[in-house]
Amino acid sequence: MSALRVSDVMSNHIAPIRRGTSLSDVVKTLLEYHVSGLPVVDENRHLLGFVSEQDCIHALLVSNYHCEGDPIVDDVMFREPLSVAPGTAIVDLAQKLGSGKPKVYPVVEHEKLIGIVTRTAVLAELARIGCGVELSKRARADD
């Protein structure tokens, strides 16, 4: 288990959110991929921030109440996101995930986003290798 790394369980099939994206498009992506948050990047995939379901809920409540139109992700994203390297040991990440937020970490290598790792992916892998639990295809999903 100590040899297991973030790169072994990360997802790289979900496109990150680009700065300037409308919040309605962010929400569609979050719902489509069943993730609670996503990294925000520039055109070179440099990590600029992180946007969560919680950020979207609050922003949409405010904008709908004031009839302000569709906000953009730049207005609501967290600008100092935590990230992990692909070589980070899963046990180290699992300890962070067990103590609270965030539930999703951007995976960054050479200052560029290469994927995300979710608490669900770490949990599924720990259950599989530690307990010999046979997980259904649905439980092994990348969220």
Residue pairs with C-beta under 8 A, 6 or more apart in sequence:
1 90
1 91
1 126
1 129
1 130
2 89
2 91
4 89
4 90
4 91
4 125
4 129
5 86
5 87
5 88
5 89
5 90
6 84
6 85
6 86
6 87
6 88
6 89
6 90
6 93
6 105
6 107
6 117
7 86
7 87
7 107
8 90
8 125
9 90
9 117
9 121
9 122
9 124
9 125
10 86
10 107
10 114
10 115
10 116
10 117
10 121
11 115
11 116
11 117
11 118
11 121
11 142
12 107
12 114
12 115
12 116
13 142
14 29
14 33
14 35
14 38
14 116
14 142
15 29
16 38
16 39
16 40
16 41
16 45
16 106
16 113
17 26
17 29
17 38
17 39
17 40
17 41
17 51
17 73
18 40
18 41
18 42
18 43
19 40
19 41
19 42
19 48
19 49
19 73
19 74
20 72
20 73
20 74
21 40
21 72
21 73
22 70
22 71
22 72
22 73
23 56
23 59
23 60
23 63
23 70
23 71
23 72
23 73
23 75
23 76
24 70
26 38
26 51
26 56
26 73
27 56
27 60
29 38
30 36
30 37
30 38
30 53
30 56
33 142
33 143
34 141
34 143
35 104
35 116
35 118
35 143
36 52
36 53
36 103
36 104
36 118
36 143
37 50
37 51
37 52
37 53
37 55
37 102
37 103
37 104
38 50
38 51
38 104
38 116
39 47
39 49
39 50
39 81
39 83
39 106
39 113
39 116
40 47
40 48
40 49
40 50
40 51
40 73
40 74
40 77
41 47
41 48
41 113
42 48
44 112
45 112
45 113
45 114
46 111
46 112
46 113
47 81
47 83
47 106
47 108
47 111
47 112
47 113
48 77
48 79
49 73
49 74
49 77
49 78
49 79
49 80
49 81
50 77
50 78
50 81
50 102
50 104
50 106
51 73
51 76
51 77
51 78
52 78
52 102
52 104
55 76
55 77
55 78
56 76
58 76
59 71
59 75
59 76
60 71
62 68
63 69
63 70
63 71
81 102
81 106
82 102
82 105
82 106
83 105
83 106
83 107
83 108
84 93
84 105
84 106
84 107
84 108
84 117
85 107
85 108
85 109
86 107
86 109
86 114
86 115
90 122
90 125
90 126
93 105
93 117
93 122
94 122
94 126
97 103
97 119
97 122
103 118
103 119
104 116
104 117
104 118
104 119
105 116
105 117
105 118
106 113
106 115
106 116
107 113
107 114
107 115
107 116
107 117
108 114
118 142
118 143
120 141
120 142
120 143
121 142
121 143
124 135
124 139
124 140
127 133
127 135
128 134
128 135
